[in-house]
Amino acid sequence: MTEKTKRGPQRIPFTKRNLEALEPPAAGRRYVYDERQPGLCVCLTAAGTKTFYYYAKVNGQPQRNRIGPFPSVPIETARAAAKGLAGEVAKGGDPMAKRRAEREQPNLGDAWESFLTWGTEHKRPGSIKEDKALYESFLEHWKGRRLAKITRGEVQTLHTRIGSDNGKVRANRVLALLSSLFNHARDIGFTGGNPCTGIRRFKEVARDRYLLPTEIQPFFKALAAELPVFRDLFAVCLLTGQRSGNVKSMRWADVNLEAATWRIPPDDAKAGEAIVCPLTPLALEILRQRKAADDNGPWVFPGRSGSKAGHIAEPKEAWKRICKRAGLEGLRIHDLRRSSGSWQAALGASLHVIGKALGHRNQATTAIYAQLDTSPVRQSLTAAEAALLTAAGDSAKLLTGATEEEEGTDDGT
């Protein structure tokens, strides 16, 4: 290897062999420059490290911008980076000031805190609760990432992965939330673009799956064979038509067995308004039996001792067992709610009454809902229950039969 011996910085043609042959200084650091790309140099330290830098005078002051270590960063990549920085300086830019500004830009965790503060004041409690669940499940691992460093390609990959693993609807909701976080980050000083822009959402197809008349009997038989806590949980989901999340977190304090009603507090309701759900005869009997066997805990469906939520958290495995026993395919827990509405509709209940029974919020019918008491809702739910029990036959009697000893499983309890 031939090195220039004239006075001034040492310059050599950067090749892998030449850089590997450079000896470290006895102490401190030494810079060797590339003959091909002006400003590109490698910093040699006594510890033996070799790191690429771009050197230039910016506004009259010397400045070295770190590119990356050799050999992890290939020589051609270092040259391309140095060329880009040289162009930036030629246009009057300050690469170091730009990097400093990027380091001061907010990260995703900062954006989430800003969004959460705004959402707590302006969004429905149920809606912000769903946002929190999505963030914690799919975005929190990025909380330390600077927003300016999150690329469109990364977001596209995340959206695709969630769509494959967790469903297209969930993927679209995460993408919408992430986009909102970037938009809200402008309130805390973010000046970059939104990498969610232009990413095509998955096409969503509305589900119309519900329990068919021919499926009721095998479903009830499979349900009766399950552990009592899950048997009762899914039965109440079907008989009340309420969201499974609300049923899982049902508290005895909100259940009035004498009046046969269950009040879902505003903070737990998706629409942010309390829902008074009439309890049908079978639902009431199930709850009475659970109350009689209760150990004075606050939850109607308590989780395993020491569980974080306190109540049943994720009964997916129990649901899989039930569907397998019943020979049902494509049925989800949420389809029990849809089944309640579908059976009420089949028996002639009005859409207004069904909407009231399911706790739907619709501005066009809010005034009508306000005039309804629980009587027609109770009649509609009771009629649907009667039809379900008729279709179930003798298997329905198993739901309130002898109670087995309940025990925890790996279903989040």
C-alpha positions as CSV (number, residue, x, y, z in Angstrom):
1,M,0.0,0.0,0.0
2,T,1.4,3.4,-1.0
3,E,0.6,6.4,1.2
4,K,1.3,10.0,0.4
5,T,4.1,11.4,2.5
6,K,3.6,15.1,1.8
7,R,2.6,17.4,4.6
8,G,-1.2,17.3,5.4
9,P,-3.8,14.7,6.0
10,Q,-3.0,11.2,4.9
11,R,-5.0,10.2,1.8
12,I,-5.3,6.7,0.3
13,P,-7.6,5.0,-2.1
14,F,-10.3,3.4,0.0
15,T,-10.4,-0.3,-0.7
16,K,-11.2,-3.1,1.7
17,R,-7.6,-4.3,1.7
18,N,-6.2,-0.8,2.3
19,L,-8.5,-0.1,5.2
20,E,-7.9,-3.4,6.8
21,A,-4.2,-2.8,6.6
22,L,-4.3,0.5,8.4
23,E,-2.6,0.3,11.8
24,P,-4.3,1.9,14.9
25,P,-2.5,4.8,16.5
26,A,-0.6,4.2,19.8
27,A,-3.0,6.6,21.5
28,G,-5.9,8.9,20.7
29,R,-7.2,8.9,17.2
30,R,-6.0,9.4,13.6
31,Y,-7.9,10.4,10.5
32,V,-7.2,9.0,7.0
33,Y,-9.0,10.5,3.9
34,D,-10.3,8.9,0.7
35,E,-8.6,10.0,-2.5
36,R,-11.8,9.4,-4.5
37,Q,-14.6,11.1,-2.4
38,P,-13.7,14.5,-1.0
39,G,-14.5,14.8,2.7
40,L,-14.8,11.1,3.4
41,C,-12.4,9.9,6.0
42,V,-12.0,7.0,8.4
43,C,-11.2,7.5,12.1
44,L,-8.7,5.1,13.6
45,T,-8.6,4.7,17.4
46,A,-6.1,3.1,19.8
47,A,-8.8,0.5,20.6
48,G,-8.7,-0.6,16.9
49,T,-12.0,0.7,15.7
50,K,-12.4,2.2,12.3
51,T,-15.4,4.6,11.6
52,F,-16.4,6.5,8.5
53,Y,-17.0,10.3,8.9
54,Y,-17.7,13.1,6.5
55,Y,-15.6,16.2,7.1
56,A,-16.4,19.7,5.9
57,K,-16.4,23.3,7.0
58,V,-19.9,24.5,7.7
59,N,-20.5,28.2,8.2
60,G,-16.7,28.5,8.7
61,Q,-16.5,25.9,11.4
62,P,-15.0,22.4,11.0
63,Q,-17.6,19.6,11.3
64,R,-17.4,15.8,11.3
65,N,-20.6,13.9,10.7
66,R,-20.5,10.2,11.6
67,I,-21.5,7.8,8.8
68,G,-20.9,4.4,10.4
69,P,-18.3,1.7,11.3
70,F,-16.1,-0.2,8.9
71,P,-16.6,-2.9,7.7
72,S,-20.3,-3.0,8.8
73,V,-20.8,0.0,6.4
74,P,-19.4,-0.9,3.0
75,I,-17.1,1.6,1.4
76,E,-19.5,2.4,-1.5
77,T,-22.2,3.1,1.0
78,A,-20.0,5.5,2.9
79,R,-19.0,7.3,-0.3
80,A,-22.7,7.7,-1.2
81,A,-23.5,9.1,2.2
82,A,-20.5,11.5,2.0
83,K,-21.6,12.6,-1.4
84,G,-25.1,13.3,-0.1
85,L,-23.8,15.3,2.9
86,A,-21.5,17.3,0.5
87,G,-24.5,18.2,-1.6
88,E,-26.4,19.3,1.5
89,V,-23.5,21.5,2.7
90,A,-23.1,23.0,-0.8
91,K,-26.8,24.1,-0.6
92,G,-26.1,25.9,2.7
93,G,-27.3,23.1,4.9
94,D,-26.0,22.1,8.3
95,P,-26.0,18.3,8.6
96,M,-25.1,18.4,12.3
97,A,-27.8,20.9,13.2
98,K,-30.3,18.7,11.2
99,R,-29.3,15.6,13.2
100,R,-29.6,17.6,16.4
101,A,-33.1,18.7,15.5
102,E,-34.1,15.1,14.6
103,R,-32.9,13.9,18.0
104,E,-35.1,16.5,19.6
105,Q,-38.1,15.4,17.6
106,P,-40.8,13.5,19.6
107,N,-41.0,9.8,19.7
108,L,-44.1,7.6,19.3
109,G,-44.5,7.4,23.1
110,D,-44.7,11.2,23.3
111,A,-47.3,11.2,20.5
112,W,-49.4,8.6,22.3
113,E,-49.4,10.6,25.6
114,S,-50.5,13.7,23.7
115,F,-53.2,11.8,21.9
116,L,-54.4,10.1,25.1
117,T,-54.7,13.5,26.9
118,W,-56.8,14.8,24.0
119,G,-58.8,11.6,23.6
120,T,-59.7,11.5,27.3
121,E,-61.4,14.9,26.9
122,H,-62.9,14.5,23.4
123,K,-63.6,10.8,22.7
124,R,-66.1,8.4,24.2
125,P,-64.6,6.4,27.1
126,G,-65.2,3.1,25.2
127,S,-63.5,4.5,22.1
128,I,-60.4,5.6,23.9
129,K,-60.3,2.3,25.8
130,E,-60.2,0.5,22.4
131,D,-57.4,2.8,21.2
132,K,-55.4,2.0,24.3
133,A,-55.8,-1.7,23.7
134,L,-54.7,-1.4,20.1
135,Y,-51.7,0.8,21.1
136,E,-50.5,-1.6,23.9
137,S,-50.9,-4.7,21.7
138,F,-49.5,-3.4,18.4
139,L,-47.7,-0.1,18.7
140,E,-46.1,0.2,22.1
141,H,-43.0,-1.6,21.0
142,W,-42.2,1.5,18.9
143,K,-42.7,4.0,21.8
144,G,-39.0,4.8,21.9
145,R,-38.8,5.4,18.1
146,R,-38.4,8.9,16.8
147,L,-41.4,9.7,14.6
148,A,-39.1,11.0,11.9
149,K,-37.3,7.6,11.7
150,I,-40.5,5.5,11.2
151,T,-40.7,4.8,7.5
152,R,-43.6,4.1,5.2
153,G,-42.1,0.7,4.5
154,E,-42.1,-0.2,8.1
155,V,-45.7,0.8,8.5
156,Q,-46.7,-1.1,5.4
157,T,-45.0,-4.2,6.8
158,L,-46.7,-3.8,10.2
159,H,-50.1,-3.4,8.5
160,T,-49.6,-6.5,6.4
161,R,-48.5,-8.6,9.4
162,I,-51.4,-7.6,11.6
163,G,-53.8,-8.3,8.7
164,S,-52.4,-11.8,8.4
165,D,-52.1,-12.6,12.1
166,N,-55.0,-10.7,13.7
167,G,-57.4,-9.9,10.9
168,K,-57.9,-7.2,8.3
169,V,-60.3,-5.1,10.4
170,R,-57.8,-5.0,13.3
171,A,-55.0,-4.0,10.9
172,N,-57.0,-1.1,9.5
173,R,-57.9,0.1,13.0
174,V,-54.2,0.1,14.0
175,L,-53.2,1.9,10.9
176,A,-55.9,4.6,11.5
177,L,-54.7,5.0,15.1
178,L,-51.0,5.3,14.1
179,S,-52.0,8.0,11.5
180,S,-53.9,9.9,14.2
181,L,-50.8,9.8,16.5
182,F,-48.7,11.3,13.7
183,N,-51.2,14.1,13.2
184,H,-51.5,14.8,16.9
185,A,-47.8,14.9,17.2
186,R,-47.7,18.3,15.4
187,D,-49.1,19.7,18.6
188,I,-45.9,18.8,20.4
189,G,-43.4,19.9,17.7
190,F,-43.3,17.2,15.1
191,T,-42.5,18.6,11.7
192,G,-42.2,15.5,9.6
193,G,-44.6,13.7,7.3
194,N,-47.1,11.0,8.0
195,P,-45.8,7.6,6.8
196,C,-49.4,6.2,7.0
197,T,-50.4,8.4,4.1
198,G,-51.0,6.4,0.9
199,I,-51.1,3.0,2.5
200,R,-54.1,1.2,1.2
201,R,-56.5,-0.2,3.8
202,F,-57.7,-3.8,3.5
203,K,-61.2,-4.2,2.1
204,E,-63.5,-4.9,5.0
205,V,-66.5,-7.3,4.4
206,A,-69.3,-7.0,7.0
207,R,-69.8,-10.3,8.8
208,D,-73.3,-11.9,8.7
209,R,-72.5,-15.0,10.7
210,Y,-74.9,-16.0,13.4
211,L,-76.2,-19.2,15.0
212,L,-78.6,-20.9,12.6
213,P,-81.6,-22.9,13.9
214,T,-79.9,-26.2,13.0
215,E,-76.8,-25.1,15.0
216,I,-78.5,-24.1,18.2
217,Q,-78.9,-27.6,19.7
218,P,-75.3,-28.8,19.1
219,F,-74.1,-25.4,20.3
220,F,-76.0,-25.7,23.6
221,K,-74.8,-29.2,24.1
222,A,-71.2,-28.2,23.6
223,L,-71.7,-25.2,25.8
224,A,-73.1,-27.4,28.6
225,A,-70.0,-29.6,28.5
226,E,-67.6,-26.7,29.1
227,L,-66.3,-25.5,32.5
228,P,-69.1,-23.7,34.3
229,V,-67.4,-20.3,34.3
230,F,-67.0,-20.3,30.5
231,R,-70.4,-22.0,30.0
232,D,-72.1,-19.3,31.9
233,L,-70.1,-16.5,30.3
234,F,-71.0,-17.5,26.7
235,A,-74.6,-18.2,27.6
236,V,-74.9,-14.6,29.1
237,C,-73.2,-13.2,26.0
238,L,-75.9,-14.8,23.8
239,L,-78.9,-14.1,26.0
240,T,-78.1,-10.5,26.7
241,G,-76.6,-9.6,23.3
242,Q,-74.0,-7.5,24.9
243,R,-70.3,-7.2,23.9
244,S,-68.2,-10.0,25.3
245,G,-65.8,-7.4,26.9
246,N,-68.6,-6.0,29.0
247,V,-69.8,-9.5,30.0
248,K,-66.3,-10.6,31.0
249,S,-66.0,-7.5,33.2
250,M,-69.5,-7.7,34.7
251,R,-69.6,-6.7,38.4
252,W,-72.1,-7.9,41.0
253,A,-72.5,-4.2,42.0
254,D,-74.1,-3.5,38.6
255,V,-76.5,-6.5,38.7
256,N,-79.9,-6.2,40.2
257,L,-81.3,-9.7,40.6
258,E,-84.6,-8.4,42.1
259,A,-85.3,-6.0,39.2
260,A,-83.7,-8.5,36.7
261,T,-81.5,-5.8,35.2
262,W,-77.8,-5.3,34.5
263,R,-76.4,-1.7,34.3
264,I,-73.3,-1.3,32.2
265,P,-71.6,1.9,33.5
266,P,-70.8,4.8,31.0
267,D,-67.0,4.2,31.3
268,D,-67.4,0.6,30.2
269,A,-70.0,1.2,27.4
270,K,-68.6,1.8,23.9
271,A,-70.9,4.8,23.3
272,G,-70.0,6.4,26.6
273,E,-73.6,6.2,27.9
274,A,-74.9,3.8,30.5
275,I,-76.8,0.7,29.2
276,V,-79.6,-0.9,31.2
277,C,-79.9,-4.5,30.0
278,P,-83.0,-6.5,31.0
279,L,-82.1,-10.0,32.1
280,T,-84.2,-12.8,30.5
281,P,-85.4,-15.7,32.7
282,L,-82.6,-18.0,31.8
283,A,-79.9,-15.3,32.1
284,L,-81.3,-14.4,35.4
285,E,-81.3,-18.0,36.6
286,I,-77.7,-18.4,35.5
287,L,-76.7,-15.3,37.5
288,R,-78.6,-16.4,40.5
289,Q,-76.8,-19.7,40.6
290,R,-73.5,-18.0,40.2
291,K,-74.4,-15.5,43.0
292,A,-75.3,-18.4,45.3
293,A,-71.9,-20.0,44.7
294,D,-70.0,-16.7,44.8
295,D,-67.2,-16.1,47.2
296,N,-68.1,-12.4,47.7
297,G,-65.7,-11.3,45.0
298,P,-66.6,-8.2,42.9
299,W,-66.6,-10.1,39.5
300,V,-69.4,-12.2,38.2
301,F,-66.9,-14.1,36.1
302,P,-63.7,-14.0,38.2
303,G,-60.4,-14.9,36.6
304,R,-57.7,-17.1,37.9
305,S,-56.2,-16.1,41.2
306,G,-53.6,-13.4,40.7
307,S,-54.8,-12.5,37.2
308,K,-54.1,-8.9,36.2
309,A,-57.6,-8.0,35.1
310,G,-59.3,-9.7,38.1
311,H,-62.0,-11.2,35.8
312,I,-61.8,-13.6,32.8
313,A,-59.4,-12.0,30.4
314,E,-59.2,-14.1,27.2
315,P,-61.5,-17.2,26.8
316,K,-60.4,-18.1,23.2
317,E,-59.2,-21.6,24.1
318,A,-62.5,-22.4,25.8
319,W,-64.4,-21.0,22.7
320,K,-62.3,-23.2,20.4
321,R,-63.2,-26.3,22.4
322,I,-66.9,-25.4,22.3
323,C,-66.9,-24.9,18.5
324,K,-65.0,-28.1,18.0
325,R,-67.5,-30.1,20.1
326,A,-70.4,-28.5,18.2
327,G,-68.8,-28.9,14.8
328,L,-69.2,-25.2,14.1
329,E,-66.9,-23.4,11.7
330,G,-66.3,-19.7,11.3
331,L,-68.2,-18.8,14.5
332,R,-66.6,-16.1,16.6
333,I,-67.5,-15.0,20.1
334,H,-68.8,-11.7,18.8
335,D,-71.2,-13.6,16.6
336,L,-73.2,-14.4,19.7
337,R,-74.1,-10.7,19.9
338,R,-75.1,-10.8,16.2
339,S,-77.1,-13.9,16.9
340,S,-79.1,-12.2,19.6
341,G,-80.0,-9.3,17.2
342,S,-80.7,-11.7,14.3
343,W,-83.1,-13.9,16.3
344,Q,-84.9,-10.8,17.6
345,A,-85.3,-9.5,14.0
346,A,-86.6,-12.9,12.9
347,L,-89.4,-12.6,15.5
348,G,-90.5,-9.2,14.3
349,A,-88.8,-6.9,16.7
350,S,-88.3,-3.3,15.4
351,L,-84.8,-2.1,14.6
352,H,-85.2,0.6,17.3
353,V,-85.9,-2.0,19.9
354,I,-83.0,-4.2,18.7
355,G,-80.7,-1.2,18.7
356,K,-81.8,-0.4,22.3
357,A,-81.2,-4.1,23.3
358,L,-77.7,-4.2,21.9
359,G,-76.7,-0.7,23.1
360,H,-76.2,0.7,19.7
361,R,-75.8,4.5,19.4
362,N,-77.3,6.1,16.3
363,Q,-77.9,9.8,16.0
364,A,-80.9,9.3,13.8
365,T,-82.8,7.3,16.4
366,T,-81.4,8.7,19.6
367,A,-84.7,10.6,20.3
368,I,-86.7,7.5,19.8
369,Y,-84.5,5.5,22.1
370,A,-84.8,8.1,24.8
371,Q,-88.6,7.4,24.8
372,L,-88.2,3.7,25.2
373,D,-88.2,2.0,28.6
374,T,-86.9,-1.5,29.1
375,S,-90.3,-3.2,28.7
376,P,-90.3,-3.7,24.9
377,V,-86.6,-4.6,25.1
378,R,-87.3,-7.2,27.7
379,Q,-90.1,-8.6,25.6
380,S,-87.9,-8.8,22.5
381,L,-85.0,-10.5,24.4
382,T,-87.3,-12.9,26.1
383,A,-89.0,-13.9,22.9
384,A,-85.6,-14.5,21.3
385,E,-84.6,-16.6,24.3
386,A,-87.8,-18.7,24.0
387,A,-87.1,-19.3,20.4
388,L,-83.5,-20.3,21.1
389,L,-84.5,-22.7,23.8
390,T,-87.2,-24.2,21.6
391,A,-84.5,-24.8,19.0
392,A,-82.1,-26.2,21.6
393,G,-84.6,-28.7,23.0
394,D,-83.6,-30.6,26.1
395,S,-80.0,-29.5,25.7
396,A,-81.0,-26.1,27.1
397,K,-81.8,-27.6,30.5
398,L,-78.1,-28.5,30.8
399,L,-77.1,-24.9,31.2
400,T,-78.7,-24.6,34.7
401,G,-78.0,-28.2,35.8
402,A,-75.6,-29.3,38.5
403,T,-72.6,-27.1,38.9
404,E,-69.3,-28.7,38.5
405,E,-66.3,-27.5,40.5
406,E,-64.8,-24.5,38.6
407,E,-61.1,-24.4,38.0
408,G,-58.8,-22.1,36.2
409,T,-57.3,-22.9,32.8
410,D,-54.9,-21.2,30.5
411,D,-57.6,-19.1,29.0
412,G,-56.4,-16.0,30.7
413,T,-58.2,-16.8,34.0
